[in-house]
């Protein structure tokens, strides 16, 4: 599966546009990570637990996008974008979306 943020794929021709595909996940923080983050906030630096959590969320959302694209018969997704939104206190949705296409 080819995934790109551009509207086209260099060296490929889009033959069929299959439509919107998306993948999402909702993640919440946990008290253990919040305590460690509070300590890290005092001394500065990267909060690696949150970095890891967000990386896992991105991968899960991408996997779901690919699954939906494959169900439509796509071999690529163009114009892929990420967005996040707060769902409730301490929980956020990560959404990835794009256009499923068949390219040659």
C-alpha positions in Angstrom: 0.0 0.0 0.0 1.4 3.4 -1.0 0.6 6.2 1.4 1.4 9.8 0.5 0.4 13.2 1.7 0.6 14.6 -1.8 -2.3 14.7 -4.3 -0.4 12.4 -6.7 2.3 9.8 -6.7 5.4 10.6 -8.7 5.9 8.0 -11.4 2.4 6.6 -11.0 -0.9 7.4 -12.7 -4.1 7.4 -10.7 -6.6 5.3 -12.7 -9.6 5.2 -10.3 -10.6 7.3 -7.3 -12.4 5.1 -4.7 -13.2 7.7 -2.2 -12.6 8.7 1.4 -10.9 6.3 3.8 -10.1 6.9 7.4 -8.7 5.3 10.6 -9.0 6.5 14.1 -8.2 5.6 17.7 -9.1 7.3 21.0 -6.5 7.2 23.7 -6.6 8.4 27.3 -3.8 9.2 29.7 -3.3 7.1 32.8 -2.4 8.2 36.3 1.0 6.6 36.2 2.0 8.4 33.1 0.6 11.7 34.5 2.7 11.4 37.6 5.9 10.8 35.6 5.0 13.6 33.2 4.5 16.0 36.1 8.0 15.2 37.4 9.5 15.5 33.9 7.7 18.8 33.5 9.6 20.2 36.5 13.0 19.3 35.1 12.2 19.7 31.4 12.8 17.4 28.5 10.8 14.9 26.4 8.0 13.0 28.1 8.8 9.7 26.4 5.7 7.8 27.7 3.5 10.3 25.9 5.7 10.2 22.8 5.4 6.4 22.7 1.6 6.5 23.3 1.1 8.9 20.4 3.4 6.9 18.1 1.3 3.8 18.9 -1.9 5.7 18.3 -0.7 6.9 14.9 0.3 3.4 13.8 -3.0 2.0 14.9 -4.9 4.7 13.0 -2.8 4.1 9.9 -3.4 0.4 10.1 -7.2 1.0 10.2 -6.9 3.4 7.3 -5.0 0.8 5.2 -7.6 -1.9 6.1 -10.5 0.3 4.9 -8.6 1.2 1.7 -7.8 -2.5 1.0 -11.5 -3.4 1.5 -12.3 -0.8 -1.2 -9.7 -2.4 -3.5 -7.2 0.4 -3.3 -3.5 0.0 -3.8 -2.7 3.6 -2.6 -4.0 6.5 -0.5 -3.3 10.0 -1.5 -3.8 13.4 0.3 -3.3 11.6 3.7 -3.8 13.9 6.7 -3.8 13.6 10.5 -6.0 15.4 12.9 -6.6 15.2 16.7 -9.5 16.4 18.8 -10.3 16.3 22.5 -13.1 13.8 23.2 -13.3 14.4 27.0 -10.9 15.4 29.7 -7.7 13.4 29.4 -8.8 11.6 26.2 -8.1 12.5 22.6 -9.0 11.1 19.2 -6.3 10.7 16.5 -7.8 10.5 13.1 -6.0 9.8 9.8 -7.9 10.2 6.5 -7.2 10.3 2.8 -8.4 9.3 -0.7 -8.2 5.7 -1.7 -7.1 5.2 -5.3 -6.0 2.6 -7.7 -2.8 3.6 -9.4 -0.5 2.1 -12.1 
